[in-house]
Amino acid sequence: MGSISQLQPRLVWEQFDAITQVPRPSKKEQRIIEFLIDFAIQHNLEWQRDKIGNVVIRKPATKGYEERPIVILQSHMDMVCEKNSDVVFDFDTQAIRTRIEDGWVRAEGTTLGADCGIGMAAAMAMLIDEQVEHGALEALFTVDEETGLTGAFELGDGMLTGKYLINLDSEDEGEIFIGCAGGVDTLATFRYRREEAPKGYKFYRFDVSDLLGGHSGDDIDKGRANSNKIAARLMIEVQNDYEGRLSYFDGGNLRNAIPREAYMIFGVPTCERENFECRCQEFIEEIKSEFQLTEPEMRLVLSDMPSVDDVMDLESQRKLVGALVGLPNGVLAMSQAVKGLVETSTNLASVKFEKNDKIVVTTSQRSSLESAKLYAKLMVESVFVLAGADVKHSDGYPGWAPDPTSRLLQVSVDSYRKLFATEPKVRAVHAGLECGLFLEKYPDLEMVSFGPTIRGVHSPDERLEIATVDKFWRLLCDVVKSI
């Protein structure tokens, strides 16, 4: 156990500390599945696993609470695996290295996995805490929430029997969520030919780094820079004004993260070297000025490259660069129904040169309106089609429509008011949650979502505010008792 296991409430932090020791990348959850099953066996709890890997652990009601309704505690077991480029770390084999700093728990150069590890920890603590009074509990741990919602999509029959579901995947203490956006991914594949690098060209590498990044739902309205967009902005000038040729482009990693880093390798005619370097320095200053309030640590670096063997064919280069510049990115619309809520957005998540001379560009669209989600998807698709790319979409996932009349919501609000003598905010979130998919399978469910405060989600800046974990735990205990 690490130092975080000594924090309060100790039972919750002990579970979280144990979870950080288990590698759990999306689609590679076998170790954490075994960890959960071992936990259930060790504590003589009933458990069930479905074909896709979701795990349910059940605990009987406290004596005297046998007639209370069953409550489902839901979290996902996978984590986003992002690290700083200068950090050597293997998410498949290594434990997360945690530290305490200024009232927060962080990781050393990587994502922390508090999304949704702290939700898992609270559910596990509830399963073994003999002091909490409650009706029967079902703790559902789903797989692959971060990269495809696969666990929620393929939830096995008979896994859930309760009527009330508390999703433990929220990141703002003091807020109770009753709705979320739906989403879909749009992927484009570009084909190109390699050509011998032109003679008489000077080649460079341009790096974009140290951006804040973050969750492409929760943080999309915060004005943060997109590393792929910045690199593409420079490249279109290089191409149009200096007859530049692109050799390589790599940016971003995860579909649901605002990309923090990108780099590209390109050349300009040697006779244009002085003019280009002067313009590039101007470009760097312009971009830093644009984002001075939201990206204070941004680094934009132009460096010399040795000779380059080959470049993209010019026609394919123009199509790719034009698409990257033309793609919409960020907030597309704000909600007219809920003040301050992003309704529709899109994220240019990653650009990857792959084998066999193909380039895959991944984007993600979200909306709380199904019709607006479809339109955003078609908008992005149209740009790709005009650029000659092959386009495909993920299956997508539905939003979760708010139910302000829910009994579970009322109990949660009453509990918060009683415990903390203040009114919680009740709102919807632009991020995607699994709740919409659960509602399709179990249409009678009542659901809320709440959690402690987590910041920097889906980036190495991810951090969990220690003081809010106690409030999260106290609220959870009171709600399961009161319902």
N, C-alpha and C positions, 0 to 999 in steps of 0.2 A: 504494500500500500504506500502511496506517495503522500506528500504533505497535505494535499487537498482532502484526504480522507479524515482529517482532524477537524474540518469545518463543520458548522452547524447549519441545518439539522444533519447530524452525523450519519444516520442511517441512509439518507439520500446520497450524501457525498461519498460514502463508502461504495455504494453501487456504481456511481459515476466513475470513481477512480478505477474500479475493476473493469468497467466497460472500456475505458481508454487503453487498457492493456491488450485488448483483443482487436486484431486487424479486421476491418469490416467495410472495405470498398463496395460500392454498388456492384451488383451481379457477382460478388465474391463473398457472400455472407455465410459460408459454411461454418466458419469458426464461431461466429457470434450465435448462429443457430444452435450449435452444440453447447455453447456457453449457457444459453437460456434453458435448454433442456436439462442440463446438469444442475442448474439452479433449481428448477422445479423438482427434480428427483431428490436433491439434497434437503429440500424443505417439505417433502411429502405432499406436494401439490399436484393436482391433476393437470395434465398437459395434452395438447393435440397439435399435430403438424399437418398441413395440407401439402399437396403435390408440389406447389411452387416454392414452398419453404416458409410460409407464414407460420407463426407459433402463437397459440393461445394457452395461457396458464390461468387456471381457475382456483378461486379461494372461496370456501363456504362463508355464509353470513355469520357475523358475530352473534353470540347467544342473545336472543331477544329481538333480533333484526331479521329473522327468517322470512317474515312476510313482506319485507321491503323489496322493491323492484331491483333486478340485476343491473349493475352499472358496468359499462365497458370502458376500460382505460386504454387508449390507443396511441401508439407511437411507431415510428419506423426504425429499423435496426441498422440501415446502411448510412454512410456518411460521405459527404463531398470530400474528395482528396485533392487539395490544392496546396502547393508549397511555393516559397520564394525560389527564384531560379538559382540562387547561390547556396541553397540548402540541399544537402545529400540526405535523402530519406526514402525508404521503401514502404509504402502504405500496405503492401501485401504481407509484410513480415514483421514490421516494427510497431512497438507500442508508441502511442502519442506521448510526447514529453511535455508535461504541464508545469506551469509556474503560477505563482500568485503575485500580482502587481497592482498596487493602488486600488484595492477593493475588487479586482477582477481576476478571473482565472483565464489564462491564455495558454497557447501552445508555442513551442520553440520553432518558429519559422514555418509552421504548417497550420492547416485548419485544425480546430480543436475537437470538432465532432459533438459539441453541445447540441447541435441540430442533427439528430434528435436524441442524442445520448442522455441529456438531462431529463427528457420525458420518459425514456426507458427507465432511468434510475428511479424516478418518482414512482412509476408503476411497480417496479420490483420492491421498492421499500414498502409500498402499501401492501404488497402480498405477504410480507413477513413481519410487519409491525403488529404486535398484539395489543397495542394501546388504542388503535383507531377502531371506532365502531362503524359498522357498515353492513349493508345487505350483501348478497353474493356478488363477487367480482369476477370479471373476465378481462384479463390483460392481453390485448392483441398487439403483437409485434410483427410488422409487415416488412417484406424485402423490397429492395430496388425502388424506393420512393423517388430518389433523386434523379434517376436517369430514365424512368419510364413508367412509374407507378405500377409496375408489373404485379406486385403483391396485391394491391387493391383491385386491379383489373381481374386477377385470377383467384380471388379469395374463394376458398373451398366451401362447398355446401356444409351447413351445420356448424360452422366455426363460431357463430355468434348467436346468442339467444336473448340478450338483453335488449331493452328498449331505449335506454339512455346511454349515449356515447360521449365521453370527454376526450377530445383530441388534445394531446400534450405536445403539439408541434408549433406553438406560437412563441413569439420572441419579444413581447412587450408587456411587462408586468403592469397591472392596473387596467388592462384592456381585455375584454371578453369578445371573442370573434364568433359571428353567427353566419358568415358567408365568405366565399372566396371566388376567385376568377377561375375560369376554365382555360385550357391552353392547348397548343398544337405546335409541333416542330416542322419547319420547312427546310429541306436539305437540297442543295444544288450540286451537281457534279459537272465540272468543266473538263473537257479533253483538250490537250495541246500537244505540240511537237517541240522537242528540244532542237535548237540550232547552235551551230558554233558561234561563240561570242564574237561580236564584230571587232575588227582591228581598230586600233586608234581610240579605244575607249578606256576611261578611268572608272574603276569599280569601287563601290562603297557598301558599307553596311549601316543601316539606320535602325536604332533600337528605341522602342517605347517601353518604359518600365516604371515601377513604383507607383502605379495608379492605385486608387482605393478599391476598384472593382466592387464586389458585393453581389447580393442576391438580385437576379434580374426581375423579380417581382417586387420585393420589399424596397429595393434601393433604386428602382428605375427612374423615380421622380426627383432624385437628389442632385441632378445636374452633373453627374460624374462622367468623365471622359471614357470613350471606348477606344482601346488601343488599336483595333483593326481599322476603325474609321480614321484615326490620326495618320496612320501609315499610308492608307489609301489616298488621303488628301495630299500628302506630299508626292506620292507616286504619280498622280494624274498631272501634277505640274511638271514633274521630271519627264514624263512621257510627251506632253503637249508642247512644252517650251524648250526642251533640251534634247529631243529625240532619244530619250532614255529607254533603256532595255532592262526588263525585269528578269532576274535569274531565279529568285526564291522569295517566298512570303510565308510566314508562319505566325499565327496569332490566336490567343485564347485557347481554352481547353473544353470547358463544360457548357452544355446548352443552357443551363440555368444560372450561369454566372456572368456578370459583366466583365469582359476581358480586361485584364490588368497589364498584359505584356504582349508585344508583337515585335517582329523584326523582319526586315527585307534586305535583299542583296540586289543591287542594280548598278548600271553603268551609264555614264554620259560621255559624249565625245570629249576627248582630252582638251580640245580647243575651247570647250565650254567650262572647263573645270573651275576657273576662278569665278566666273559669273554664277555658276551653280552653288558653289560653297558659300558665297556671299548671300545668295537668295535663301539657302537652307538655314543659315543662321537667323535671317529675318523671320523665316517660317517658324523656327523654334521659339523665338521670342513672342510671335503672334499667338501661338497655341498656348504657351504658358500664361500669357496675359488673359486669354479667353477663360482659362480654367483656374485662375489664381486663387479663387475663393473655395473651389471644390476639390482641387488636386494640388495641394501645397507641396507635396513631395515628388511630383512628376519629374521624370528624367527623360530627356530626348537627346540622343547622342548619335552623331555622324562620325563614322570611323573609316579609315582607308582599308581596302581589301586588296589582297594579292590578286594576281590574274585569275579570272573566272573562265572555266572551260566552255560553258554553254549558257544559253538564255532561252526563254519562251519564244515561240514564233510570235511575230508582231500582232497578227490578227487576234490570236487567243489572248494575248496580253491586254489588248485594248478592250476586249469583251469582259475579262475578269476585272480589270481596274474600274471600268465604267460601271459594272454591277456593284462593286464594293462602295463606290462613291454614291451611286444612285439609290441604294437600298435605304428605306426608312429605318430609323433607329431611335429608340426611346419612347417617350409618351406620345401616343397618337390622339387620345381623348381622355378628358376627365369626366367622372360621373356627374350626371345632372340630378341624380336621386340622392347621393350621399356626398355631402360636402367634403372636399379634400381627398376623395378616393380616386385613384387612377382607374379608369374604366378599361382602356385598351392600350397595349404597348407592344413593341417588338424589339428584339435584341439580336444584333449581329454577333453571334457567340464565338465562332471559331472559323479560321481559314487554314486548311491543311493540304500541303502538297503530299500526295501519296504515290505509291508504286504505280507503274504502268502509265505514267504520264497523265495522271488525273488529279484534279484539285476538288476537294469537298468543302463546301461552305455551309455551316450550320447556323440556322436562325431559330428563334423561338417567339411565338406570338401568344399573348394572353388577353383575355377580356372577360368581364362579368356579364356581357351580353353575347349570346351564341351567334347572333347575326353579325355583330361587330368583329368577333373572332374570325368568322368565315371571311369577312371582307379584308381584314388585315392579312390573312393567309393568302388571299388572292392577289392583294397588292404586292406582297413580297414575291410571290410566284411570277407575276407579270414581269417584274424587273429581270428575274433570272431567265425567263423564256425569251425576252427580247435580246438577252446577251447570249443566247444559244446554248444554255445549260439544260441538262436533264434534271427534272424536278420531281421530288417525291415528298409526301407528308407522313408524319406519324399518325397513329390512330387518334391522338388527342385525348383529352379528358374533360368531363363536364365541370361546370362551376357548381357551387353550392348556394342555392337561393336562400336568403335569410328568412327565418321564421321568428318574428318578434313576439309571438304569442306562446312560445315554447315554455313548458313547465320547468324544464332543466335550466333554461336561461334565467327565469325568475328566481329559482333557488340559488343560482350562482351569483346573481346580483345581490340578493338578500344576504348571502354569506359574506360577500366582500364588504358590503356596507356595515354589517355587524362587526366584522373582525377589525376593520381599519378606519371606521368612522368617516368614510368618504365614498363618493359614488364612482364606480368603475365606468370606463368608456365602453360602450357596446358598439361594435363596428364590424364591417367586412374588411377583407384584406385582398390585395391584388396578387399576392402569391398564390400558388396552387396548393391545395390540401387534398388529402385522400377522401374527404368527407362526401364529395359529390358522387364518387364511385360507390361508397358504402350505401348511400341513399338509393342508388339504382337497384342494389341487391336487396336492401331492407328498407322499403319506402316508409315504414312507420317509425323509423328512428328519430329521436330528438337528439340534437348535437350542439355542443359548444366547444370552443377551443381556447385554452389559455396556457400561459407559461411564464417563466422568469424572463428577465431582460437579457437578450443576446444581441451583440452588435458585430458588424463585419462578417456576417454569415456568408459562407461560400468563398471566403478568402483567408489568407494566412493571418489577417488581422482579427479573425473571429475571437470574441471574448464574452465571458459569462459573468454578469454582475452578481457577486456573492450574496449581498444583502437581499436581493430579490428572490433567491432560491427559497429562503425561509418563508417569505410571504406566499410564494407559489405553493409550497408544501402545506402550509396552514389552510389556504383556501381549498386545496384539493381534499384535505381531510374533512373539512367542514361540509363541503358539498356532498361527498359520498355518505356522510352521516345524515345529512338533512334530507336528501332526496327520498 
